[in-house]
Amino acid sequence: MATGAYNTAVLSMGMPMQFVHSEKFEALTKSVRVVVLVVALFYGVFSCVALIKHNGDPLWFVWIGDRFNAGDPQGNLGYDGQFVYYIAQDGWDSAEKLDIPAYRLQRILYPVVARVVSLNNPDVLPWAMLAVNFVAITATTGALAVWLRRNNCSPWYALGYGLYLGTFMAYSRDVTEPLAFGLTAIGIILWLDDKLWPALVLFALGALAKEQALLLPIGLGIAALLARNWRQVALLPLSAVPLLIWDVVLWLRFDTIPVGSGSSVQLIPLQGIVSQLTGEFGRISSLIFVAVPALLLTGIAIWLLRRQLTSQVAWMLFVNAVFVVLLPTDVFDHVMHGARNANGLVLAALFAFPLLTIWLRHIFVLWWIVPTFIWLIPVLRWAPWTQ
């Protein structure tokens, strides 16, 4: 470990980080702007190529399936973005098109934002969904680049999130992760800068986009508890209150507890992938690009915690790494599902970069980005009717 980087990070975790919001864009260096531009160009070019290849139809990103849209039990499944689209378009009336209504409606923020951006115009809605995720990814990359630069790390490491396979897969399928983890990432920056109340608001919004985003504040909460920072311990649970209230509303309407409606995690690490491992490329990729790095990051998190038990970034890393190694079989069955569910782990790892050696940073950034280009052509060739 680089001693200077470690000392800087430890001091930063004990003191308010100098993320000067009044400077905003003026504080961005040329390299930070270039990082954001690279990500924007990548997703802009990908979107244009995808639209050209698929007849200019933005619903290609949504992947509507006949099984849910038309009620055909023999129809194709489509993908999760269709549920966001149905909710944004039909509100409560979308329930008949959802596989698990309470579970899907729990992630309400993205469809609501997309509907507002589209001005409630059905023709504009799929474009709005694409635009919201595009802005979320580029803004998150920029915020991470600034934070990394202020903590003596190269802002180029932010590409590890912006071009991460899970971020890319989520964008290509119009799902909730870019908005959920974007809001949460900016919330973490504010929290580490001792801007607790704005951070709590962003944590709460992130959870309303996808409940998994709460794993990052949970890591912060464990660190605060061990450090006996009772103010933070008391405040952090507030970030879950809006989601809990919304879950009660959904429970009263559907007689189902939303949080318990999804798949349960495994009890044995990596059982979710090892138990169904085959030669299928999507499954092998899930092992190599999701499971293995998660296992390694679990070990790194434990090593960091042995050095400083109250480290906020180490606890975020540990909680999210353990979550990924315990993912269920229906998430690990393909890299598209697995990588998306590791977005929180990638964010946590980037926040831990000031504590890691340069060679570890380079290894993980490459591990996250290279698979995106391996899967780029297959993703562009996919069509909803092939599933």
VENMO-V141810 format. One line per field, one symbol per residue. ss: DSSP state (2 for helix, 1 for strand, 0 for the rest). phi: phi as a letter, one per 40 degrees, with the letter a starting at -180 (. if undefined). psi: psi as a letter, one per 20 degrees, with the letter a starting at -180 (. if undefined). Layout:
ss = ???
phi = ???
psi = ???
This chain:
ss = 002222222222220000000002222002222222222222222222222220000022220002222000000000002222222222222222200022222202222222222000022222222222222222222222222222000022222222002222222200002222222222222222000222222222222220222222222222222200022222222222222222222222220002222000000000222200000022222222222222222222222222200002222222222222200022220022222200222222222022200222222222222222222222222002220
phi = .cccccccccccccbccccccccfcccccdccccdccdcccdcccdcccccccbggcccdccgcbccbcbgccccccgaccccccccccbgdccdcbbcbdccccdcccdccccccccfgcdccdcccdcccccccccccdcccccccccbgbccccccdcdbcdcccccccbfbcddccccccccccdccccgcccdcccccccdcccaccccccccdccccccccfccccdccddccccdccccccdccccbfbcdcccccccccbdgcccccbcbcccccccccccbcccccccccccccccccaccccccccccccccdccbdccccccacccccdcbdccccdccccddcbccccdcdccccccdcccccdcdccccbdccb
psi = qogghggggghhhiqpqmnohhhdhhiprhhghhgggggggghggggggggghlkjoiihhhmpqhhhgikoiirqhbrhhhhgggghgichiihijqgnghggihmhgghgghgghikkohhhghhggggghgggggggggghgggghikkqpihhhhhghjqghgggggijlaigggghgghghhggggijkmgghghghgggghigphhhihghgghhgghghiknhghhhhhhhhiggggghhgghghhikpoghjiaqqqrhppjhhghikpajphhgghhggiggghggghgggggghhhhohjpghhhgggghggggijqrhihiiqhggghhijghggggghhihiiqrghgggghghhhgghghhigggghhqqhii.
